[in-house]
Amino acid sequence: MNQSGWAAENDQAKAINDLACSFAKKELQEHLHEHEYPYARKVTGAIAVAKSTGLFGVNLPTDWGGTGLGASALAGMLESVSAVDAGMAAVLFTHAAALEVISAAAEADGERCRSVYELVAGPDSVPLAFQSYASPLEIEIPQVVGEDRPRLSGRLSLLALGGMARYAVVAGSRPDGGDFSYYLMDLTQDGVTRSGPILTLGLQACQAVDTDFKDVPARLIGAEGRGEVYFRTMQSRMSIPAAAISLGILQGSFREALAYSRQRYQGGRNIVEWSAVRRKLAEMAIQIAVGRSCLSGISSVGDAASPDGEGSAVAAALHLSDMACRGTSEGVQLLGGNGYMKDYGQEKRMRDARQAGALLGMSGLKKMEYITRVIQGGKI
């Protein structure tokens, strides 16, 4: 069970976390590589179970059938799932990030977003597709024409869950080069062409596709030209859950390294008795403890709702991502040659940790944006 304490905030959050732990153990543990390329088992079965247990509704407002819980509860759930399979955690994260864009827009324009919520709360609307592996500022986005009935044309690269979802939350901009907006797209419409799954380094259960639009009708989310504002709000709220995915990957890596070192016999003793192995395990355990303390402290600020919480959440996500990359590399080394074999889970976690660093934008760009915020604000 998650030990960070976030999910213990109330009975509802604790129940969600318990469901996530049970789901990961029963549905994911034995099928880790089957949900990855070359996809021996379709991930849709596990998604259906996650949907039926309510794991996709953690940050959906209660008015529309969700739990309405905040980033801390979502983070606790994702930490538990990613300790087993971060790919499925990325599926849940992608859907949640799309919901947060709609939520950010609804705060200023609830009536316009009401019809959007009615669609995304439907049983055939889960999960939502979203470009969770990139920031709109990093990529080319489709162009939009038309006022009363906007229509999109262009390409969206790496649309996560785009191959299986009916609806997608996508960015689009006017030909005059103004600020972009967000739209809800029905991917089953004429004019939508989807590629096969794009092979990513990690998080392969959260399949991404390249999607082309040709004069496809779209529904505006919120106000025209406010896409960057909605993205920044979503990024701040989702930074804690993103950091939790990295922390979960690190926990899974430590557990497997410890179990392996206890049973691996070499040189007349189990390798857990070797001082060098113990040092590496100790370093991983310390990183996990520091990560838990870091995220628990940020969570107490109020789900990154304040300006101070916003910057701290982004910084934590960056820091935990770096820690997970280092820690999973150590985990591979502790297993020796077996660390690179698919018979074990360490090589997958090492790949997942690096892909998780790209959630909501590449790490380098997020660091530059963070220091810009610090310089402009005059404080850390």
PEJO-V534035 format. One line per field, one symbol per residue. phi: phi as a letter, one per 40 degrees, with the letter a starting at -180 (. if undefined). burial: 1 if it has 16 or more other ideal C-beta (glycine too) atoms within 10 Angstrom, else 0. Layout:
# PEJO-V534035
phi->???
burial->???
This chain:
# PEJO-V534035
phi->.dbcgccccaccccccccccccdcccbbdcbdcccbdcfcbccccccccccccgccbcbcdccbgccgcccccccccccccccbaccccccccdcccccccccccccbaccccdccccccccccbbcccacccacdccbcbccbbgccbcbbahbbcfccgccbccbbcbcabcccgcccbbbcbcccccgbbbccdccbcafccccbbcbbbbfccabcbgccgbdcccccccdcccccdcccccccdcccccccccccccbcbaggacccccccccccccccccccccccccccccdcchfgccdccdcccccccccccccccccccccccccgcccccccbbccccccccccccccghcdccccccccccccccgac
burial->01010110000011011011101100110011101100000010011001100111111110010111111111111111111111111111111111111111110000001001101110001111111111110000111100000111110111111111111111111000000111111010000101001101011111111111100111111100011101101111111111111111111111111101100100000011000010011001001100110110011010110000111111111111101110111111011000100001111111111111111110100100110010000000
